[in-house]
Amino acid sequence: MRNILLACSIAALAAGAVQATEVKVEWQDPEKFTDIRPANDSRKAYRERVMKKFDGFFTEMAAKLPEGYSWQVTVTDIDLAGDIDYFAGGAGNALRIVKDIYSPAIKFSHVLRDKHGEEVISNEEKLRDMGFMHSIRSVSDNEEFRYEKQMLSSWFDKELLPKVEQYALALPKVSTN
């Protein structure tokens, strides 16, 4: 299992101070994931690149969390958009072919804690974006793993952030008198 500790900085608006949300991403047996197969790269190098990119996705999402929160994520499976076709590239050059039937998916568990260490959310997520080819995106958007990033960002914005906001609203208000 590979542990990565990422600190993402959030700039405070008025004071210019920097607050941090701690993100810990663990990768559970990534060599056994459904699909992290390279087209023309070594398996290990490609897997490392995928993991680094996804670490970045989780870091970007964590930047939207309230200051002082910590988020622990354990990724248990990834199925990248597309599928490898070893004959499409010709002469030993494989290609990742992206079609509707090869939708991206990810499985992970996560625990989100507030600045006091209290558990806010704990859950196992199984995401799959069957409509990934139909989302609106820029013609110049060629970011690697963009479908997976969109799937994660959409889940985060629609599912996790509203729960965090509900939690914050339910907390007792502290009087400043």
Secondary structure as the mmCIF struct_conf table of DSSP 4:
data_model
#
loop_
_struct_conf.conf_type_id
_struct_conf.id
_struct_conf.beg_label_comp_id
_struct_conf.beg_label_asym_id
_struct_conf.beg_label_seq_id
_struct_conf.end_label_comp_id
_struct_conf.end_label_asym_id
_struct_conf.end_label_seq_id
STRN STRN1 ARG A 2 ALA A 11
TURN_TY1_P TURN_TY1_P1 LEU A 13 ALA A 15
STRN STRN2 VAL A 18 TRP A 27
BEND BEND1 GLN A 28 GLN A 28
HELX_RH_3T_P HELX_RH_3T_P1 PRO A 30 LYS A 32
BEND BEND2 PHE A 33 THR A 34
STRN STRN3 ASP A 35 ASP A 35
BEND BEND3 ALA A 39 ASP A 41
HELX_RH_AL_P HELX_RH_AL_P1 ARG A 43 ALA A 62
TURN_TY1_P TURN_TY1_P2 ALA A 63 LYS A 64
BEND BEND4 LEU A 65 LEU A 65
HELX_LH_PP_P HELX_LH_PP_P1 PRO A 66 PRO A 66
TURN_TY1_P TURN_TY1_P3 GLU A 67 GLY A 68
STRN STRN4 SER A 70 ASP A 79
BEND BEND5 ALA A 81 GLY A 82
STRN STRN5 ASP A 83 ASP A 85
TURN_TY1_P TURN_TY1_P4 TYR A 86 GLY A 89
BEND BEND6 GLY A 90 GLY A 90
TURN_TY1_P TURN_TY1_P5 ALA A 91 GLY A 92
STRN STRN6 LEU A 95 ILE A 97
TURN_TY1_P TURN_TY1_P6 ASP A 100 ILE A 101
BEND BEND7 TYR A 102 TYR A 102
STRN STRN7 ALA A 105 ARG A 113
TURN_TY1_P TURN_TY1_P7 LYS A 115 HIS A 116
BEND BEND8 GLY A 117 GLY A 117
STRN STRN8 GLU A 119 ARG A 128
TURN_TY1_P TURN_TY1_P8 MET A 130 GLY A 131
HELX_RH_3T_P HELX_RH_3T_P2 PHE A 132 HIS A 134
BEND BEND9 SER A 135 SER A 135
TURN_TY1_P TURN_TY1_P9 VAL A 139 SER A 140
TURN_TY1_P TURN_TY1_P10 GLU A 144 PHE A 145
HELX_RH_AL_P HELX_RH_AL_P2 ARG A 146 TRP A 155
HELX_RH_PI_P HELX_RH_PI_P1 PHE A 156 LEU A 160
HELX_RH_AL_P HELX_RH_AL_P3 LEU A 161 ALA A 170
BEND BEND10 LEU A 171 LEU A 171
HELX_LH_PP_P HELX_LH_PP_P2 PRO A 172 SER A 175
#
